[in-house]
Amino acid sequence: MSDPTSDQPGARPITVLVVDDHAVVRAGLVQLLQGAADLAVVATAGDGAEAVVRARELGPDVVLMDLQMPGTDGVAATREIAALGRSQVLVLTSYSDAERIVAALDAGAVGYLLKDAEPDEVLAGIRAVTRGESPIHPKAARQLLGARTPAAPAPDLTPRETEVLRLVREGLANKQIARRLGISERTVKAHLTSVFARIGVVDRTQAALWAERQGL
């Protein structure tokens, strides 16, 4: 399997905590990730409570999180891990109903993939969240958009805020937006803070979905 970053020797690999209550699934994911030179599995967990402990101990870059698990489920674990502020949580689950998707994103997940995704999509999703992007499986995105109530009249955004929001919708990270618009990364963050407040969202995933609904 080709690896887009394998030509960068010495670069620190992206550390990943794999969370799933099925041992066979965990083993398969570990094998998949170990085949990528830029990814390193630092631990696995079989339930949400163990995931929180491992995330607190190790501070992995990405937590690949299942949702349906005994005891502490993936949503509750995501909420606790997101509160630590050290890891990005990427959901990988079999469930695509809107209720679970909304719950996971509201808990702090930055991406939502389904287990029927191709292996390369999972690897790409892990890399994407470390760049500040929010990968969401198309089926999950459709469910989420369909569950939302009709959008309220769009608030007045400044031309620059609209530009920033449009680039967030395209999946660009703050540094990329800053480079594209010729402004500082701090200015991008300031614009995003204003945009979040104006449109009533709390993170860039929700902002991107709002922009999608508004046709930006």
WOVEN-V965910 format. One record per residue. N is the residue number from 1. RES is the residue in one letter. PHI is phi in degrees with one decimal (none if undefined). OMEGA is omega in radians with two decimals (none if undefined). D_FIRST is the distance of its C-alpha to the first C-alpha in whole Angstrom. Layout:
n:res:phi:omega:d_first
N:RES:PHI:OMEGA:D_FIRST
N:RES:PHI:OMEGA:D_FIRST
This chain:
n:res:phi:omega:d_first
1:M:none:-3.13:0
2:S:-72.9:-3.09:4
3:D:-130.6:-3.02:6
4:P:-65.4:-3.10:10
5:T:-111.7:-3.08:12
6:S:-69.0:3.12:11
7:D:-90.4:3.14:14
8:Q:-120.1:-3.10:16
9:P:-61.0:3.10:17
10:G:93.3:3.13:20
11:A:-69.4:-3.14:19
12:R:-69.8:3.13:19
13:P:-69.0:3.05:17
14:I:-76.4:-3.11:17
15:T:-88.0:-3.02:19
16:V:-132.8:2.97:19
17:L:-106.2:-3.11:21
18:V:-98.7:-3.08:20
19:V:-122.5:3.08:23
20:D:-162.7:-3.09:24
21:D:-83.1:3.11:27
22:H:-101.2:-3.07:25
23:A:-59.8:-3.13:24
24:V:-64.9:3.12:21
25:V:-65.4:3.12:20
26:R:-57.8:-3.12:20
27:A:-62.6:3.13:18
28:G:-64.2:3.12:15
29:L:-67.4:3.11:15
30:V:-60.2:3.13:15
31:Q:-61.3:3.12:12
32:L:-61.3:-3.08:10
33:L:-69.0:3.14:11
34:Q:-67.9:3.09:11
35:G:-81.0:3.12:7
36:A:-106.3:-3.05:8
37:A:-64.4:-3.07:10
38:D:-94.9:3.13:12
39:L:-121.6:3.13:13
40:A:-138.8:3.08:16
41:V:-79.0:-3.11:17
42:V:-95.4:3.12:21
43:A:-172.6:3.00:23
44:T:-128.7:3.11:23
45:A:-144.5:-3.09:26
46:G:-99.8:3.08:27
47:D:-157.9:-3.06:30
48:G:-65.4:-3.12:31
49:A:-63.0:3.11:33
50:E:-64.9:3.12:31
51:A:-60.7:3.14:28
52:V:-63.2:3.13:31
53:V:-61.4:-3.13:32
54:R:-64.3:3.13:29
55:A:-64.8:3.13:28
56:R:-68.1:-3.11:32
57:E:-71.9:-2.92:31
58:L:-105.4:-3.12:28
59:G:54.9:-3.13:27
60:P:-63.6:3.10:24
61:D:-65.0:-3.06:22
62:V:-133.5:2.98:21
63:V:-109.9:3.11:22
64:L:-88.9:-2.83:20
65:M:-112.5:2.94:23
66:D:-77.9:-3.12:24
67:L:-104.8:-3.05:28
68:Q:-86.8:-3.14:30
69:M:-142.5:3.11:31
70:P:-68.5:-3.14:34
71:G:71.0:3.10:36
72:T:-72.7:-3.10:35
73:D:-81.4:-3.06:32
74:G:-66.2:3.13:29
75:V:-66.4:3.13:32
76:A:-63.4:3.13:34
77:A:-65.4:3.11:32
78:T:-59.5:-3.13:30
79:R:-60.2:-3.13:33
80:E:-69.5:-3.12:34
81:I:-69.0:3.11:31
82:A:-61.6:3.14:31
83:A:-66.1:3.10:35
84:L:-68.2:3.09:33
85:G:72.8:-3.09:32
86:R:-115.0:-3.02:29
87:S:-131.8:3.02:26
88:Q:-95.1:-3.13:25
89:V:-100.2:3.09:24
90:L:-114.9:-3.12:22
91:V:-75.5:3.00:23
92:L:-133.2:-2.98:21
93:T:-143.3:3.06:23
94:S:-91.3:-2.98:24
95:Y:-97.8:-3.13:27
96:S:-123.0:3.12:28
97:D:-74.8:-3.03:32
98:A:-59.9:-3.09:33
99:E:-61.3:3.14:35
100:R:-69.0:-3.13:32
101:I:-61.7:3.14:30
102:V:-60.6:-3.13:33
103:A:-61.1:-3.12:34
104:A:-66.4:3.14:30
105:L:-66.8:3.11:30
106:D:-65.2:3.12:34
107:A:-75.0:3.09:33
108:G:123.4:3.06:31
109:A:-63.5:-3.12:27
110:V:-104.9:3.11:26
111:G:-158.5:-3.06:23
112:Y:-145.1:3.12:23
113:L:-114.1:3.11:20
114:L:-106.6:-3.05:21
115:K:-71.6:3.04:19
116:D:-88.9:3.09:19
117:A:-67.8:3.05:16
118:E:-69.2:3.12:13
119:P:-51.8:3.14:10
120:D:-62.9:3.12:9
121:E:-68.1:3.10:12
122:V:-65.9:3.12:13
123:L:-61.5:3.13:11
124:A:-64.3:3.12:12
125:G:-64.2:3.11:16
126:I:-61.7:3.14:16
127:R:-64.6:-3.08:15
128:A:-63.8:-3.08:18
129:V:-67.3:3.09:20
130:T:-73.8:3.08:20
131:R:-94.6:-3.14:21
132:G:86.2:3.14:24
133:E:-94.1:-3.07:23
134:S:-129.9:-3.13:23
135:P:-69.9:3.10:21
136:I:-132.4:3.13:23
137:H:-56.9:-3.10:22
138:P:-52.8:3.14:24
139:K:-64.5:3.12:26
140:A:-67.0:3.13:26
141:A:-62.8:3.12:28
142:R:-64.4:3.11:30
143:Q:-61.8:-3.11:31
144:L:-66.4:-3.14:32
145:L:-65.3:-3.14:34
146:G:-68.3:-3.10:36
147:A:-84.8:-3.09:37
148:R:-72.7:3.05:38
149:T:-72.3:3.11:42
150:P:-53.3:-3.07:43
151:A:-66.4:3.04:42
152:A:-71.5:3.10:46
153:P:-51.4:-3.07:47
154:A:-62.8:3.08:44
155:P:-70.2:3.11:46
156:D:-77.4:3.04:47
157:L:-105.1:3.06:44
158:T:-69.5:3.11:44
159:P:-54.3:-3.13:43
160:R:-68.4:3.10:41
161:E:-62.2:3.11:40
162:T:-64.1:3.10:39
163:E:-61.0:-3.13:36
164:V:-62.2:-3.13:35
165:L:-63.8:3.13:34
166:R:-62.7:3.14:33
167:L:-73.8:3.03:30
168:V:-62.5:3.12:30
169:R:-60.7:3.13:29
170:E:-75.2:3.09:27
171:G:94.2:-3.12:24
172:L:-78.2:3.05:25
173:A:-79.8:-3.09:26
174:N:-56.9:-3.11:29
175:K:-64.1:3.12:29
176:Q:-68.1:3.10:27
177:I:-63.7:-3.14:30
178:A:-59.1:-3.14:33
179:R:-65.9:-3.11:31
180:R:-63.7:-3.06:31
181:L:-95.5:3.13:35
182:G:71.2:3.12:36
183:I:-127.4:-3.11:37
184:S:-78.6:3.10:37
185:E:-63.4:3.10:34
186:R:-63.2:3.12:37
187:T:-67.1:3.08:39
188:V:-59.4:-3.13:36
189:K:-61.4:3.13:36
190:A:-64.5:3.10:40
191:H:-63.0:-3.13:39
192:L:-65.4:3.09:37
193:T:-59.2:3.12:39
194:S:-66.9:-3.14:42
195:V:-62.4:-3.14:40
196:F:-55.9:-3.12:39
197:A:-66.7:-3.09:43
198:R:-69.4:-3.05:44
199:I:-98.8:3.02:41
200:G:77.1:3.08:42
201:V:-124.3:-3.07:38
202:V:-119.8:3.12:37
203:D:-152.5:-3.03:33
204:R:-71.5:3.08:31
205:T:-62.7:3.12:29
206:Q:-65.3:3.11:33
207:A:-64.2:3.13:34
208:A:-64.3:3.11:31
209:L:-66.1:3.10:32
210:W:-62.0:3.14:36
211:A:-63.1:3.08:35
212:E:-60.5:-3.12:33
213:R:-65.2:-3.12:36
214:Q:-83.1:3.12:38
215:G:75.8:3.12:36
216:L:-72.0:none:36
